[in-house]
Amino acid sequence: MFTRRHIRIKVMQAVYALHKDPEQSFTAVRKKFDKQLLAAYDLYFVMYALLIAIHKRAIERFEIKNKQEHRERSTLDISPNFVENKFLQFLGAHPFLNEKIKKKRIKNWELHFDYVDQLIEAMEKAPFYTHYLEQETNWSADCAFVVALYKEIIAPNDTLFDYLEDQNLSWADDFSLVNTFIVKQIKKIKPNQSSSLVFPFPEDQKEEKEFGKQLLKKTVSKREELENEIEGKTPNWEADRIAQLDWVLLQLGISELLYFESIPPKVTLNEYLEIAKDYSTPKSNIFINGVLDKLVKEYSVTNRMKKSGRGLKE
């Protein structure tokens, strides 16, 4: 589930936290880094629990509607198509998924069902919902509907995002990653085959986690050397004028250039350029790219940058 960029962001946050509070031990920072990685897996199950909760809430409303004769149609009326959605029924009956939700004590949507109601209301106003009501449904149509629900209603919902960020600050960075992963999964799941929903586990990504741990360790242990590398490479910028986050990004980038033989320099430059765009000041990406590009050229001439295997790729 994790991408290398996501790992880099988590390391960036850990190193930045250490810069802000130097009294922290490396062990404490490392534990926090590990905890933040695990938090993404919790969010994964929280989001699947949300889909189940939306369906369950819709069924409750549908049953209430059927019991009330001559009731005027309201924005909370739910179509039988949605109630009988085969994919959502599949999730609601999935043994391992529901066991995980229970074991992790995920009760966000039972305790805060107003978010579920808001999503249902938004769904009913969407054109894809109207189109779905008019369809003859099957597994393929039901899956396509859930993908649309996720991409058009759930993922872009700012209120939901703010709520999740309040629950766990780390989830703000994980939200997009988890959403993309779930949408891809939905498209691959086969009817009535619980095994086709392949769950991600931390132990499945040992290589990515090890990369993050080594990047964190190298950057922290070599901090003084890395800062010396930056000296004289920041024209028109005094050290105290450089944003602290930019210092961190430069140290991470230099650490990769010098100590990670299998990572091509171009990949390192592109990754920290994009991270700077998302997390730092408006012109930080230009500044960081300029410094790292200058160092790549210098290291190539002095033969200080040892690359092998994949790291030799341009």
Residue, then its C-alpha position, 0 to 999 in steps of 0.5 A: m500500500f505504501t509508496r516510497r514517496h509516502i515513506r519519505i514524507k513520514v521520515m521528513q515529519a520525523v526528522y522535522a519533529l526532532h529538529k523542533d524538539p532536539e531533546q527527543s531521543f532517536t528511539a522515541v522518534r523511531k517509535k513514532f515513525d513506526k506508529q505513523l506507518l501503522a496508522a495508515y493500516d488503521l485508516y484503511f479499515v476505517m474507510y471500509a467500515l465507512l462503506i459498510a456503515i453507509h449501506k447499513r444506514a441506507i437499509e435502515r432508512f429504506e425500512i423506515k420509508n416502507k413502514q410509513e404509508h403515503r410518506e412524501r419523498s424526501t432527500l433521505d429516501i433510498s433506492p432499492n438498487f442501493v439497498e441491494n447493491k451486491f458489492l456492499q452486501f459482499l463487504g457487509a458479510h465479509p468474515f475477515l473484514n468484519e472481524k478486523i473492524k471488530k478487533k480494532r474496535i472501529k466505532n467511528w461511524e456508530l458514534h458519529f453517524d451524522y457524517v454517514d447521513q451527510l454522505i448519503e445526502a450528497m450521494e442522492k444529489a449526484p448525477f451518477y446516483t440518478h443514473y444508477l436508479e434507472q439501471e438494471t443492476n449486476w455485480s459490475a454495475d454495483c461495483a462501478f457505482v461504489v467506485a463513483l460513490y467513493k471518488e465523487i462523494i467520499a474522497p473529496n469530502d472536506t468535512l470527512f477529511d477534517y474529522l479524520e484528521d482530528q481523530n489522527l493527525s497522521w491520517a491527513d497524509d494517509f487519506s489520499l493514499v488509502n483512498t487510491f488503494i481502496v478504489k483500485q481494490i474495488k475494481k479487482i474484487k470478484p463476485n462472492q469470492s472473499s479471497s479476492l479482497v486482498f488485505p495489506f499488512p505491514e509485514d508485506q512491505k518490509e523493503e519499503k519500511e526498511f528503506g524508511k528506517q535506514l533513511l531516518k537513521k542515516t539522516v539523523s546520525k549524519r546530520e552535521e555532515l549533511e548540513n556541511e554539504i549544504e554550506g556554500k550551495t545556497p547562493n543568496w540564502e543565509a542559513d537562518r533564512i532557509a525554512q527549517l523544513d527545507w533544511v530537512l528536505l535537503q538533508l534527506g535528499i543528500s542522504e539518499l544521494l550519498y548513502f543509498e546506492s540503489i536509488p537513481p539521482k534523478v528519482t531523488l531530485n524528483e521526489y523531493l521536488e514534489i514533496a516540497k511543492d506539497y509541504s513547504t513554502p511556494k518557491s521551496n521546490i525551485f530552491i531545493n531542486g537547484v541545490l540538489d542538482k548542483l550537488v549531483k553534478e559535484y558528486s559526479v565529478t568528485n566520484r563521491m556518489k556511489k551508485s549501483g544496480r537500479g541506482l545507475k539509471e538516469 
